[in-house]
Amino acid sequence: MITFDAVRLSGLTDIDLPILGAAQAEPFQVKAIDGLGPPELDVLIAEDHAPGGIYINRRAQGREIVVRIGLNPDYRSGQSVGDLRYMLYGLLSPGPDPFDQALTFKLMRNGMPVAEVQCYIKRFEIVPFDREPQAQITMHCLGPYLNKPDITEVSNIPEDGSWTLTNSGLAPTGIQFEVTFIDDVNAFSIEVQNGNSMFFTSDFLYGDSLIVDTSEASRFVGHKRGEDYLAYLEILSPESDWIILHGGEHTIITSDTTEFNWVYFTYRTRYWGI
């Protein structure tokens, strides 16, 4: 569960939107936020002779967040509604790169981000001539999940080839790891007990590295020797699955631990919604 007391929109500048304990003098006041629950899911079911068909796959749709913001200028200092709108317009062009105009939507607790997602503004609506001027911002997110800001790095991995980790997020997430071989081998395997498994075959020599990322948007496999990559996805056996962690405890099992050392093992906790 995600608990938060404010929202921060990080673009050209940070726009803070207090929710709990917000003072009446706050220039930006949250009126409503939609799109923080679980995203809609696309379910693929093939027609079959059996009643109801056969389940094929399920995939989360993109997330769309809509924030309605009340504008509350400090008229005594000469601030106007237009000044506040101008500050919000900075979210439309958050950086110098014209091909990367994403902003970061952050859920905050005690001044620190607890979950975030990158978004692009697709609609910016204003209500300028009203007793309570407002702006409504619609954002299309790069991913369907809310992400913990920090990457979780697993340390002190046991040397017996079997160990457990607990993923506090319930949404599926990939893993990233690198191992360095301390013996000449021609295979390496890693699996999640009662889950996915991956098998790699290549001529790994002493000092070679295997680098893997199973995240859906950045899947990568590489056999590295020195500064050069010798092979990529072709070393992953056809019967392998991309390892995905779900919520809860997982047991990780690897091949002979006397043949390699861990360089790192990381994953990002993800949430279906608040």
C-alpha positions in Angstrom: 0.0 0.0 0.0 1.2 3.5 -0.9 0.6 6.2 1.7 1.2 9.8 0.6 0.5 13.4 1.7 1.3 15.4 -1.5 1.9 15.2 -5.2 4.9 16.7 -7.0 5.0 17.4 -10.7 8.7 17.6 -11.7 9.3 19.3 -15.0 11.0 22.6 -15.8 10.4 23.3 -12.1 8.8 21.3 -9.3 5.1 22.0 -8.7 4.1 20.7 -5.2 0.4 19.9 -4.6 -0.2 19.3 -0.9 -3.1 17.0 0.0 -3.0 16.4 3.7 -2.7 19.4 5.9 -2.8 21.8 3.0 -3.0 25.4 4.1 -5.6 27.7 2.6 -2.8 30.0 1.4 -1.2 27.3 -0.8 -1.0 28.6 -4.4 -1.9 25.2 -6.0 -4.7 23.2 -4.4 -5.6 19.6 -5.5 -9.3 19.4 -6.4 -9.2 15.9 -7.8 -6.9 13.2 -9.2 -8.0 10.4 -11.4 -5.9 7.4 -12.7 -4.1 6.3 -9.5 -5.9 2.9 -9.3 -4.9 -0.2 -11.3 -4.9 0.3 -15.0 -7.3 -1.5 -17.3 -6.2 -4.9 -18.6 -6.3 -6.3 -22.1 -7.3 -9.9 -21.9 -6.7 -12.1 -25.0 -9.0 -15.2 -25.2 -9.0 -17.4 -28.3 -12.2 -18.9 -29.5 -12.4 -22.7 -29.0 -14.8 -25.5 -29.0 -14.8 -25.4 -25.3 -17.3 -23.0 -23.7 -15.6 -19.7 -22.9 -12.6 -20.1 -25.1 -8.9 -20.4 -24.1 -7.0 -17.8 -22.2 -3.9 -16.6 -24.1 -2.5 -13.6 -22.3 -3.2 -10.5 -20.3 -1.5 -7.1 -20.5 -1.9 -3.9 -18.6 -2.9 -0.9 -20.7 -1.2 2.5 -20.4 -1.9 4.7 -17.4 -3.5 8.1 -17.8 -3.5 10.5 -14.9 -5.8 13.5 -14.7 -5.1 16.2 -12.1 -7.5 19.1 -11.4 -5.7 22.0 -9.7 -7.3 25.0 -8.0 -5.3 28.2 -8.5 -5.1 30.4 -5.4 -2.8 33.4 -6.1 -1.6 35.7 -3.3 -3.2 38.9 -4.6 -1.7 41.0 -1.7 1.8 40.4 -3.1 0.7 41.2 -6.7 0.5 37.6 -7.8 -2.2 36.7 -10.4 -3.9 33.7 -11.7 -2.0 34.1 -14.9 1.3 33.9 -12.9 0.3 30.5 -11.5 -0.8 29.2 -14.9 2.5 30.4 -16.3 4.3 28.2 -13.7 2.2 25.2 -14.7 3.0 25.8 -18.4 6.6 24.9 -17.6 5.4 21.3 -17.3 4.7 21.3 -21.0 8.4 21.7 -21.9 10.3 20.2 -18.9 13.7 19.9 -20.6 16.0 21.2 -23.4 15.7 18.0 -25.4 12.8 18.4 -27.9 12.6 14.6 -28.2 12.3 14.0 -24.5 9.6 16.1 -22.9 8.6 13.8 -20.1 7.8 15.0 -16.6 7.8 12.9 -13.5 4.6 12.4 -11.5 5.6 11.7 -7.9 3.6 10.7 -4.8 5.3 12.3 -1.8 5.4 11.5 2.0 7.1 13.8 4.4 8.8 15.5 1.6 10.2 12.4 0.0 9.0 10.5 -3.1 7.5 7.1 -2.4 6.2 6.3 -5.9 6.6 7.8 -9.3 6.0 7.4 -13.1 7.2 9.3 -16.1 4.4 11.0 -18.1 3.8 13.2 -21.1 1.2 15.9 -21.0 -1.5 15.3 -23.6 -4.0 17.9 -22.6 -3.9 21.1 -20.6 -7.2 22.8 -20.0 -7.8 26.1 -18.1 -10.9 27.7 -16.6 -9.8 31.3 -16.6 -13.1 33.2 -16.1 -14.5 31.7 -12.9 -14.7 32.6 -9.3 -12.5 29.6 -8.6 -10.0 29.4 -11.4 -8.7 26.0 -12.2 -6.4 24.0 -14.5 -6.8 20.4 -15.5 -3.8 18.4 -16.7 -4.1 15.1 -18.5 -0.9 13.0 -18.6 -0.2 9.8 -20.5 2.3 7.7 -18.6 5.2 5.7 -20.0 4.3 2.6 -18.1 1.1 1.1 -16.5 2.6 0.9 -13.0 3.7 3.2 -10.2 7.4 2.7 -9.4 9.4 2.9 -6.3 11.9 5.7 -6.9 15.0 3.7 -5.7 16.3 0.5 -7.3 16.4 -2.4 -4.8 19.9 -4.0 -4.7 20.2 -7.4 -3.1 23.3 -7.7 -1.0 25.0 -10.5 0.9 23.8 -13.2 -1.5 24.5 -16.6 0.0 27.1 -18.8 -1.8 25.0 -22.0 -1.8 23.2 -21.2 -5.0 19.7 -20.8 -3.4 18.4 -17.7 -1.7 15.2 -15.7 -1.1 14.1 -12.2 -1.6 10.8 -10.4 -0.8 9.3 -8.0 -3.4 7.0 -5.6 -1.5 5.3 -4.5 -4.7 2.5 -6.6 -6.2 2.9 -5.5 -9.9 5.3 -7.6 -12.0 8.8 -6.4 -12.4 12.0 -7.6 -14.1 15.5 -8.2 -12.7 18.9 -6.9 -13.6 22.1 -8.8 -12.8 25.7 -9.2 -13.7 28.0 -12.2 -12.8 31.7 -12.5 -13.4 33.0 -16.0 -14.1 35.9 -17.3 -12.0 36.3 -20.5 -14.1 35.9 -21.5 -17.7 32.4 -22.7 -18.3 30.0 -23.1 -21.2 26.6 -22.6 -19.4 24.9 -20.6 -16.7 21.3 -20.9 -15.4 19.1 -18.9 -13.0 15.5 -19.6 -12.1 12.8 -18.6 -9.7 11.3 -21.6 -7.9 7.8 -22.2 -9.2 8.4 -19.4 -11.8 10.5 -18.6 -14.8 13.9 -19.9 -15.7 16.7 -18.7 -18.0 19.5 -20.8 -19.5 22.6 -19.3 -21.2 25.1 -21.2 -23.3 28.4 -19.6 -24.4 32.1 -20.1 -24.0 32.5 -18.1 -20.8 36.2 -17.8 -19.9 37.7 -16.7 -16.6 37.0 -13.0 -16.1 34.1 -12.9 -18.6 30.8 -11.3 -17.6 27.2 -12.1 -18.2 24.8 -9.1 -18.1 21.1 -9.5 -18.1 18.1 -7.2 -17.8 14.6 -8.8 -18.0 12.6 -5.5 -17.6 9.9 -5.5 -20.3 11.0 -2.2 -21.8 14.7 -2.8 -21.8 15.4 -6.5 -22.1 19.0 -7.3 -22.7 21.5 -10.2 -22.6 25.2 -9.8 -23.2 28.4 -11.9 -22.9 31.2 -9.4 -22.2 34.9 -10.0 -22.3 37.0 -7.0 -21.3 35.4 -3.9 -23.0 33.8 -5.9 -25.8 30.5 -7.8 -26.1 31.0 -11.2 -27.8 27.4 -12.2 -28.0 23.9 -11.1 -27.2 20.4 -12.6 -27.2 21.6 -15.7 -29.2 23.2 -17.2 -26.0 19.7 -17.4 -24.4 18.3 -20.9 -24.9 14.9 -21.1 -26.7 13.2 -22.8 -23.8 14.0 -19.9 -21.5 11.4 -17.4 -20.1 12.2 -13.9 -19.1 12.3 -13.9 -15.3 9.6 -11.8 -13.8 9.1 -11.2 -10.1 5.6 -10.8 -8.6 4.7 -9.7 -5.1 5.9 -11.7 -2.1 8.8 -14.0 -1.4 10.8 -15.7 -4.2 13.5 -18.3 -4.1 16.3 -17.8 -6.6 18.3 -20.8 -7.7 21.5 -20.6 -9.8 24.0 -22.9 -11.3 27.3 -23.9 -9.6 28.3 -20.9 -7.4 32.0 -22.0 -7.4 32.1 -20.8 -11.1 31.1 -17.2 -10.7 30.8 -14.1 -8.5 27.8 -11.7 -8.3 28.6 -8.2 -9.4 25.0 -7.0 -8.7 21.4 -8.1 -8.5 18.7 -5.5 -8.6 15.0 -4.9 -9.3 12.5 -2.1 -9.1 9.5 -2.4 -6.9 6.3 -1.6 -8.8 2.7 -1.0 -7.7 -0.6 -1.6 -9.4 -2.0 1.6 -7.8 -2.3 3.5 -4.5 
